[in-house]
Every structure is written in structure tokens, then in C-alpha cells.
Amino acid sequence: MLAIVTDSTCGLTRVEAAELGVDVIPMSYTVDATWYEEGFVGENGDYAELFSASRHVATHAVRTASFEKAIRAHLDKGDEVLCVTISSRLSGAFRSAEDAATHVSSGNVAVLDSWVTAGALEFLVRRARALANGGCPLDEVVEDLTKIRMDTRIVFSVPDMAALSRSGRLGAIRRAVATKLNRYPVMALSEGGIVQLADGRGARGMAAAMAEQVPDDTTDLIVSHFGPRGPEAREVFLAARSRFPEAHIRVKDGGPVLAEHLGLGAVGLSWA
């Protein structure tokens, strides 16, 4: 058996994780010194209200010990283990998973930097499970995911740049991207780092710009909203549906950890 371990930014529900046989290790966050673990999609309460009423919110990557515990449990059963994490340029989770794999010192463990997060990470996890169910061994699954992660993408936009600037994850574009009146910056993850792609006027223009980034033959998309589902998420869904009338499109909560870094009201569009 191939066991798959990921982190909670993948955006799976409890039912989806169970159906896929995936261990979802929770990220964590603190709100005014109170500690919370990020749960499955739909199980994080009204985190937007909690954030809005707080003075300080901070997020924390999965600890090495948490990954190690999950990995050892599967090795003890005789399983091979693949750990796929949020981009290493966005979180320390990948490094924690690498350290955990070093501690267990087994050739039956592999750790992959997905270069993405949210819906795009979910697509990679689903791909890994499909390959494993088809009989692919660990090394072939890793090789396949390493190839396709470049084309498993997420584009996103934020209502303002304040939260993303505070997060320190803008890298080289931090000076080039600025919020303008009624203009939404459209960004993407490229090899794990944030790049700017376009600029949209209003929520509808932003949504159209995001949908235009999606390849013509795409059949499966995920719209992620961070905080309450607002007009931005609705416009992205409508733009995606208009361009891909036959595609399978799901709308999911992106969760509190990513919401803290992107800002409440941010929206993303992922495809494989």
C-alpha cells in the first residue's frame, strides 16, 4: 500500500480525506495567544469573525514530530509513504516533512514539494492516489507528480495587499504589486513562488482575467474563497462556468491559515 500524507492547506473535507485514504496533518494558528489547529474544510467555524475581532493572528507550520508520527504509523503497517506538502516557498511544512523522513531513515518514504497549495494541492493528492490505486510504486508516483506539478496551477487575487505584504511571501514582486482603486491584482504560484500575471478592473474583470489563465482543455476546477464566500468568489465561478460550461467546478473554503496570509476576501482558481 502507498500511504499519502499532506497538510491541511490541501482543502479536503473529512469525507474526501477518508475516501482517498489520505492523512491530513493540521497546520495551526494563534489568535491573541489562543492556539487553534486547522481542521478539515467546513470544520473551522467562523474564523473570519475571529480574525476580525482579534489584535494578533499568526500561523504555524506542521511540526516535524507530527509528520514523523504519521509516517512511522504507516511504516509499521508495511506501507510506503508519500508526503506532499504546500509549497516550500510559502511554509516551513516541507522542511518539517523532510526532517521527519530523515529521522525515520527509510527508503520507503518520499517527500515532495508541491509548489502549490489549496485546490492545486488537492489535485496533486488525488493524482497520487489514482496512480497508487493503479499499482504504481512510490518512485513512479513521485516521478509523475514531479512532472505534472508545473501544470497543476492556482491563480488568485486579494482585496488588498496588506495581509500578503505582512506575510513576507511576495518576494521579488513585493514592490511591483500595489492595490489600486477598483483594481484587483491577479497572481499565481510559479515553481512555488508568487508571480504577478495581470490586473482586473472590479471583481468581474478580475474573474475574467483569472479564467483566461486556464488552459482550453481543462475539465476540473476548484474555486477557493478565503473567509465568507463573497462576490469575488461568485464572479470567479461564473467566469469559469462561462468559459468551461462542461467542466466540473467545485467551490470550497480555503481555510484560516491561507486566509491569514492572503487576507479575508481573497479568492483562488485551481486546475490540473
C-alpha positions in Angstrom: 0.0 0.0 0.0 1.0 3.6 -0.6 0.1 5.9 2.2 -0.3 9.6 1.3 0.3 12.3 3.9 -0.4 16.0 3.3 -1.1 19.2 5.2 -4.4 20.9 5.9 -4.0 23.6 3.3 -4.9 21.0 0.7 -8.6 21.8 1.4 -10.0 18.4 1.8 -13.2 17.7 3.7 -13.2 14.9 6.3 -15.2 12.7 3.9 -12.9 13.3 1.0 -9.8 12.5 3.1 -11.4 9.3 4.2 -12.4 8.3 0.7 -8.9 9.0 -0.6 -7.2 7.4 2.4 -5.1 10.5 3.0 -3.7 11.6 6.3 -4.2 15.4 6.6 -1.9 16.9 9.2 -3.2 20.1 10.6 -1.5 23.5 10.3 -2.0 25.7 13.3 -2.6 29.3 14.1 -2.8 31.5 17.1 -5.4 34.3 17.7 -4.5 36.6 20.5 -2.3 33.8 22.0 -5.0 31.2 21.8 -3.9 28.1 19.9 -6.0 26.5 17.1 -5.5 23.6 14.8 -6.8 24.0 11.2 -9.4 21.4 10.6 -11.0 19.8 7.5 -12.9 22.1 5.2 -16.2 23.1 6.8 -14.9 22.4 10.3 -13.1 25.7 11.1 -16.0 27.7 12.5 -16.4 31.4 11.8 -12.7 32.1 11.6 -13.3 35.3 9.7 -15.2 36.8 12.6 -12.5 35.5 15.0 -9.7 37.2 12.9 -11.6 40.4 12.5 -12.1 40.7 16.3 -8.5 39.9 17.1 -5.4 42.0 17.7 -2.9 39.5 16.5 -3.1 36.4 14.3 -0.1 34.1 13.5 0.2 30.8 11.6 2.5 27.9 12.3 3.7 25.2 10.0 3.3 21.5 10.8 5.9 20.3 13.3 8.4 17.7 12.3 7.1 15.4 15.1 3.6 15.4 13.6 4.8 14.3 10.2 7.1 11.7 11.8 4.3 10.2 13.9 2.1 9.8 10.8 5.0 8.4 8.7 6.1 5.9 11.4 2.5 4.6 11.8 2.3 3.7 8.1 5.8 2.2 8.0 4.8 0.0 10.9 2.0 -1.4 8.8 4.4 -2.1 6.0 3.2 0.8 3.8 5.3 3.0 1.6 4.7 6.7 2.4 4.4 9.8 0.1 4.2 13.2 1.9 3.1 16.0 -0.4 3.1 19.5 1.1 2.3 23.1 0.5 5.0 25.0 -1.5 8.3 25.3 0.5 8.3 29.0 -0.5 5.1 29.6 1.4 5.6 27.5 4.5 8.0 25.5 6.6 5.9 22.4 6.3 8.0 20.9 3.5 11.2 21.3 5.6 9.4 19.6 8.6 8.4 16.7 6.4 11.9 16.4 5.0 13.3 16.3 8.6 10.7 13.7 9.6 11.7 11.5 6.7 15.4 11.8 7.7 14.5 10.8 11.2 12.7 7.6 10.2 15.6 6.8 7.8 13.6 4.6 5.4 13.8 4.1 1.7 10.1 3.6 1.7 9.4 7.3 2.3 9.4 10.2 -0.2 8.6 13.9 0.4 7.5 16.2 -2.5 7.3 19.9 -2.6 4.0 20.5 -4.5 5.0 24.1 -5.5 1.3 24.9 -4.8 -1.4 24.9 -2.2 -5.3 24.9 -1.8 -7.1 23.3 -4.7 -4.0 22.7 -6.7 -2.5 20.7 -3.9 -5.7 18.7 -3.7 -5.4 17.9 -7.4 -1.9 16.5 -6.8 -3.0 14.4 -3.9 -5.9 13.0 -5.9 -3.5 12.2 -8.7 -1.1 10.4 -6.3 -4.0 8.3 -5.0 -5.2 7.4 -8.5 -1.7 6.3 -9.6 -1.2 4.3 -6.4 -4.6 2.6 -6.9 -3.5 1.7 -10.4 -0.5 -0.1 -9.0 2.3 2.4 -9.5 5.1 2.1 -6.9 6.3 5.1 -4.9 9.2 6.1 -7.2 6.9 6.2 -10.2 4.3 8.3 -8.4 6.9 10.8 -7.3 8.3 11.0 -10.8 4.8 11.6 -12.3 3.9 14.3 -9.7 7.3 16.0 -10.2 6.5 16.3 -13.9 2.8 17.5 -13.6 3.2 19.9 -10.7 4.3 22.6 -13.2 0.9 22.3 -15.0 -1.2 21.9 -11.8 -1.8 25.6 -11.0 -3.5 28.1 -8.8 -4.2 31.7 -9.7 -5.5 34.1 -7.0 -6.4 37.6 -6.2 -6.6 39.6 -3.0 -8.9 42.5 -2.0 -5.8 44.5 -0.9 -2.1 43.8 -0.5 -1.8 44.4 3.3 -2.0 40.8 4.5 0.1 39.4 1.7 2.7 42.1 2.3 2.8 41.4 6.0 3.3 37.7 5.3 6.7 38.3 3.7 5.9 35.9 0.8 5.8 38.4 -2.1 9.5 38.0 -2.7 10.8 39.9 -5.7 7.4 41.3 -6.7 6.7 43.0 -3.4 7.4 46.4 -4.8 5.8 45.8 -8.1 2.4 44.9 -6.9 0.1 47.5 -5.4 -3.6 47.8 -4.7 -5.3 50.4 -6.9 -8.8 51.7 -6.7 -11.2 49.0 -8.0 -8.2 47.1 -9.5 -7.5 43.5 -8.4 -4.0 42.1 -8.9 -4.1 38.6 -10.4 -1.2 36.4 -9.2 -0.1 32.8 -9.5 2.3 30.4 -7.9 5.2 29.6 -10.3 7.6 26.9 -9.1 6.3 27.7 -5.6 6.8 31.4 -5.6 4.3 34.3 -6.2 4.3 36.0 -9.6 2.0 38.7 -10.9 0.1 37.9 -14.1 -2.5 40.5 -14.8 -4.7 43.2 -13.4 -8.5 43.2 -13.4 -10.9 46.1 -13.1 -13.5 45.2 -10.5 -14.5 41.7 -9.4 -15.8 40.8 -12.8 -12.7 41.9 -14.6 -10.5 40.1 -12.1 -12.5 36.9 -12.5 -12.3 37.1 -16.3 -8.5 37.6 -16.1 -8.2 34.6 -13.8 -10.3 32.4 -16.1 -8.2 33.4 -19.1 -5.2 31.8 -17.4 -6.8 28.3 -17.5 -5.8 26.0 -20.5 -8.6 25.4 -23.0 -8.8 21.6 -22.4 -9.3 21.9 -18.6 -12.2 19.8 -17.3 -11.9 20.1 -13.5 -11.5 23.3 -11.5 -11.7 24.5 -7.9 -12.7 27.9 -6.7 -11.4 28.7 -3.3 -12.7 31.5 -1.1 -10.9 32.7 2.0 -13.3 33.8 4.6 -17.1 34.1 3.7 -18.0 33.4 0.1 -18.4 36.8 -1.3 -19.0 38.5 -4.7 -15.4 37.8 -5.8 -15.8 34.1 -5.5 -19.2 34.3 -7.2 -17.7 36.2 -10.2 -14.8 33.7 -10.5 -17.2 30.8 -10.5 -19.4 32.5 -13.2 -16.3 33.3 -15.3 -15.1 29.7 -15.1 -18.5 28.3 -15.9 -18.9 30.7 -18.8 -15.5 29.6 -20.3 -15.9 26.0 -19.4 -19.6 25.1 -19.5 -18.9 21.3 -19.4 -16.2 21.4 -16.6 -16.6 20.0 -13.1 -16.3 23.1 -10.9 -16.3 23.0 -7.1 -16.4 25.9 -4.7 -14.5 25.4 -1.4 -13.4 27.3 1.7 -9.7 27.8 1.6 -9.3 27.7 5.3 -8.0 30.0 8.1 -4.2 29.5 7.6 -4.2 30.7 3.9 -6.8 33.3 4.7 -4.5 34.9 7.3 -1.7 35.3 4.7 -3.9 36.3 1.7 -6.4 38.4 3.6 -10.1 37.7 4.1 -12.0 38.1 0.9 -9.2 36.6 -1.3 -10.2 34.1 -3.9 -8.3 31.5 -5.9 -8.9 29.3 -9.0 -7.1 25.9 -9.3 -6.9 23.4 -12.1 -4.9 20.3 -13.1 
